[in-house]
Amino acid sequence: MSQNFRIAFRFLTAKKRAMVMSLSCIILGVGLFIVTQAATSGFQEFFIKVILGTNGAILIQDKLQATMRSIEVSGYNSGVEIRQKEGQKYIEGIEYPALLTAGVKSFHNVKGVSAVLRGTVVMRSSFREQSAQAYGIVIEDHLSVSDLASQIVQGSLEDFKVQEGGALIGRVIADKLQLDPGDSFEIENKGEIHHFKVSGIYQTGVGDIDSVRVYIQMDQARALFKKPTGATYLQVSLFDRNRALEDAAEMSTSLAHKADAWQEREKSWLGVFRAFRVATAITVSVFTLIAGLAMFNTLAMIVLEKTKEIAILRSMGYTRQDISRIFLWQAVIVLAIGSAIGCGIGALITYGISQYPLPITGIFTTHKFLVQWSKWHYLEAVVTAVLMVMAASLIPSRRAARLEPGDIIRGTAQ
């Protein structure tokens, strides 16, 4: 243990009340920063997981047809054609899903591909009717790009695979139409009525999905929408979800079809989560700012009260740098203790709220508070505290270093 550290500790313990105030603010700042970031990140991660498990990382849809523009080049008899991005046109749907699927699977980051045929329909039970979206799928393919298997809360996927006219409906739809597994219902499309039976009920936790989607077998969807070939889109899952933007751009160029990455599709919601995280971080950082101001006040008072001690140290051979380090060590001691306790309290509170039963409905449906455990939350909290407290400690430490023994003795020290 260095002599500077020992002196710093002695100076600091002489101002116990001020030290406790600074320490308390650091603990609160670090702890609350961790808790708020864990909570906001938890809801964001839940949303991303549901979106990826329902809509996939990339959706490939609509064939691209670029408009070519010819220009004459001096010295050549023929013109040069330039592909104009602004002139691109979209041909709705996918004409040859099997060929396009083979092309998509050639990308090394692709985990699975599922062709989907979608259309708007009217669902009708003996209780009431409502509009819905029917999704025709090949269940084996769709399980490779979604979390549908883990989202079934009633009934079973096995019944859906073997049952003629089987369907998987969302929890919200089932409640509205008062349907249970085994119950029959009708789907109407352009005046034609088709009969289906509930094979299973799924729940993603997102109301906008659970209230409109009905999954049926692909062959039944083709009969319902009178489309013997083609698909509405291909749903793609990736091994690395963070590469979705790059992969989508490559697929769009190579396959001449529009490819939408999940980051682009959910850009508005991700922006909301990001803004909320920043807002909460700024709010709870007020405690850390108060800790910095309290540290500034504590060190300033110590400098005023310990001028004689500083004069003695300088006369013993301590340099200005040594004096400055003594006061900076005091800030380091408070920071180290406060950050350690704050991280511990933050982890404890995060665990506590993650276990607390709190039914939430609306945009999300969950039975407890959602949190995400990440080492980066702790690092960000500690770095924020270090920056604020150390910045506030620089001025008193520099002032102490500028004191001269002769000025202190004569009483003219500034």
N, C-alpha and C positions, 0 to 999 in steps of 0.2 A: 504494500500500500504506500503510495507516494506521500511525501510530506505535504504537498499542496492539497491533496485530497483530505488529509486529516484536518488541516486548518479549515478547509471549506466546510467540513462536517461540523466542526466546533462552532464556526460562525452561524451556520444554519440552525443548529439546535438552540442557539440563543434567542431565536425568533420563532418559537414553536407555534404560536397562534397563527402568524402569517404563513408559515410553512404548511400548516394543516389546511388553510384555506386554498392555497395554490394546489396542494395535493388533491383535495376534494374535487376541485374543478377539473383537473386532469383526468381523474378517475371517471367522473360523470361524462366528460367529453368523449373519452376513448370508448367507454362502455356503451353509451347511447349511439355513437357512430356505428359501432359494430352491429348493434341490434337493428337499427333502422335499415342499414345496408343489407343485412341478412334477410329482413322481411321483404323489402322491395325487390331484391333479387330473387327471392323465393317465388313470389307471384309471377315475375317475368319468366323464370325458368319453367314454371308450371304451364304458362301460356305457350311458350315455345315447344315444350314437350307435347302438348295436346295438338298444336298445329302440325308438327312434324309427324305425329302419330295418326293424324286424321287426313291431312292434305298432302303429306309428303314434303320432301325438301325442295323438289322442283316439279312444276307442272309444265308439260309440253303440249301445246295446243295451237291450232290455227297455222296452216301452211303459209309461208312467206312468199309473196310474189313481187319481186322488185321491178320497178319501172326502169327501163334502159333508155338513156338519152345519147344520141349520136352527135358528135361534133367533128368538124373538118380540121385536119391538121395540115399545115402548110408543107408542101413538098410530097404529099402522099395523095394517091388517087381515092383511097377509101377513107371513110371516117373512123373514129374511135368511139367505142361504146363505153359509157361510164354508168356504173350502177349507182342510183340515187337512193340514199337511205330515206329521204323525205318522201320519195315516191312509192315506198313499199305498200303493198296491199295485203290484207289478210284474207285467206280463204278459210272459212269457218270449219272447224273440225279436223279430224285426221282420217285421211282416205284409206291408207294401208297401215293399220296399227301393228300388224305382225312384222312387217319390214322395218318400220320405224323402231319397234322394240329391240330388234336385233342390232340396229345402229346405236341405240342408247346403251345397250349392254357392253358395247365395245369400249366404253370409257371406264378406266380402271377404278374410279371412285364410286361407281354405281353398285349399290347393294341389291336392289330389286326394282322391277318395273311392272306396273299394272295398268291395263287399258280400262277406261271407264266410259260408259255411255250414260249421259245425264239428260234429264228433261223435267219440266214442270208438270205436275199432275195434281189431281184432287183426290185426297183420301177420304173415305167415308166408312163410318161404322154405324151400328144401330143407335148410337148415342148422338153423334154429330159428324160434321165434315170440316175439313180444312185443306188449304193448299200445302203442297209439299214438293220436295225434290227427290225424284227416284234416281238411284244410282245403280246401273247395271254393272256387275263385276264378275270376274272369275275368282272365286274365293281363295284358291290356293295362291294365285298371283297377288291378290290384294293383301293377304296376310304378311307378305314379304315387304310391303311398303307402308304398313300401318300397324297400330296397336289395337286393332279391332278385337283380337282374341282376348286381350286382357280387359277390354271395356264392356264385355257382356256381363250384365248383372242379373238377368233372368233368362231362362231358356238355354239353348246351347248352339254352338256352331255346327255340331254334327247333325242336328235336325235340319239346319239350313242347307247343308250339303246334300242331304238325301230327300228332303221334303219337296214334293212337287208344288210349286206356287208358294214356296217359303219366302219369308221376308224378315229382315232385321230392322227394327224401328227404334228411334230415340226415346229416352225416358220421358221427355216432355210430351212428345206425341202420344205415347202410350197413356199418360195421365189425362191428356185432353180428350182423347177418344175412348178412354176407359177400356183399353185393350190389355190382355194378358197373353202369355205364350199359349198357343193352341187356338186362340180366337181368330175368327175370319173377318176380313174387311175387304172393301172394294177400292180399286184405283181407276179413276176415270181420266182418259186422255182423248181430247177431241171428240167427245161424245161416245167413245167406246169404253165399255166397262170390263175390267179384268178382276178376277177374284184371287185373293192371296190369303195366306195364313201366317200368323206371327210365329216365327221360329225362335226368336230371341229378342231381348230388349237390351240395348247398349246405353252407356252413359259416359260421355267424354268429360263432362264437367263444364263445358262451354254451352250456354243456353242457345246461342245462335246456330249451333250444330245439332244439338239434341232435339230441337223443336221443328226441324224441317227435313232431315235426311232419312230416306228409306232405302236400304240396300236390298236389291233383288238379283237373281242370277242373270248373267249376260244374255242367254238365249231368250229368257222371258222379257228382258228389256228391249231386245230387238223386235219381238212380236208386239210389245206395247207401243213402241215409237215408230214401228214400221221401217226399221233401218237394218236390213239384212247384213250390211257391211259397215265398216268404219267405226270410229269412236269419237267421243267428245274431247278427251284429253288422255295423256299418259301421266300417271303419277309415279314419281321416281323417288326412291330413298337412297341416301348416300352413307358411306362409311364415315366420312368427315363432313359434318353438316356445315362447318365454317367455310368450306370451299364451294358452297352452293352458287355464289355469284360468279366465280370464275368458270365453274363447270357449265352453268346456264349459258354464259356468253359463248363458250366453245360449242355447245350443242346447237345453239341458235344459228351459228355460222355454218357448222358442218352439216346439219340436218335440214336446214332451210325451214325450220318451224320455230314459232315463238316459244321461248323457254323462260319461265318466271321462277326465280329463286324465292325461297321463303322470306328472306330479308326484304325483298322488294314488295312482295305481296302484303306483308304485315308491317310495312314501314311506319305507318301512322301510329300503330299500337306500340311498336318498339320505341318510337320517339316519345310517347307518353311515359313509358316506364323509365326511359333515360332521364327525362326532365324531372320526374318524381324523385329519382335517386339523387340527382344533383340538388334539388330543393331541400330534401331531408338532410343531406350532408352539410349544406350551408347552415341550416337551422341548428343542428346539434353542434356544429363547430363553434357556435357562440360560447359554449361552455369552455372550450379550449382557448378561445380568445380571452375570456375572463381570466383563465388560468395564467395566460401570458401577461396580462395586465397586473395580476396579483403578484406574479414573479418579479415583474419590473419594480413594483412598489416595495416588495420585500428586500430586494437587493439594494435599491436606492436607500432605504432606511439603514441597512447594514453598513453601507459605505459611509453614511453620515455618523453612525454610532461607533464605527471601528477605525476612525482616522488615526488615532494614536497607535493602534495595533499595526495599521498599514505603515506608519512611519517607522515603527520598530523593525518591521520586516524588511523595509527598504534599506534601513541602516545596517541590517545584518547581511546584506548582499543580494536580497531578492530583486530580480529585475521587474520591469514593467510587465513583461510577458507572464512572469510567475504570478503577479498580483491579478492580472486579468484571468489567468487560468483558475485561480482560487475561486473567483466569483462565478466563472462559467461552470466549475465543478459543482457548485451548489445547485445550479439549474439542472445539471445532468443527474444529480442524485434524486431530486424531486421528480424529474421526468421518468427515470428508470423505475422508481417505486410506483408512481402513478400509472404508468403504462402497463406494468405487470399486473397490478390489481385491477385496472380497468379492463384489460383483456380477459382476465378471469371472470369478472362480473359480467362482461358482455357475453361470454360463452355460456355462463350459467343462465342468464336471462333468456338468451336465444333458445337454449334447450327447453327452458320452462314454457315459453310461449308456443314452441313447436308441439308440446304435449297437451296444451290446454285445449279442451273441446270448444270449438267456436264455429258452429254451422254458418257458412257463407253462401248466399245465393245471389244471382244476378248475372253479371258477366261471367263469373266463375261459380262453380259449385264444389265446395269442399267442406269437410267436417272438422278441420282444425286449421290453425294458423300455418301458413306456408313460409318456410325459411330455407335459405341455402347456406350451407357451410362452405366457406372459402377462406383460404389463408390471406387472400388479397384484401379482404375487409379489415383484418387485423393490421396488416402492413399499412394500409391507407390511413387507418385511425392513428397509428403510432407516428407515421411520417407527418401527419397534420399537426399533431401535438408538438413534435420536435421543432418543426418550422416556426410555429407561433411562439412557443416558450423560449427557444434559443434566440429568436430575433428580438424578443423583448428583453433578453438578458444581456445583449451586446452593449447597450448604452451604459448601464450601471458599471459593467466590468471595465469598459474603456475609461470611464470617469475615474474609477478607482486606480487604474494603471497610470493615469496622468498626475496623480497626487505626488508631490515632492516632500521629503521629510522636513526640509527647512521651512517650507510654507506651512506645514502642519504645526510645527513648533511655534512659529510666529503667529499662528492663527489667521493666516492669509490664504489658506487653501480654498480653491473654488470647486 
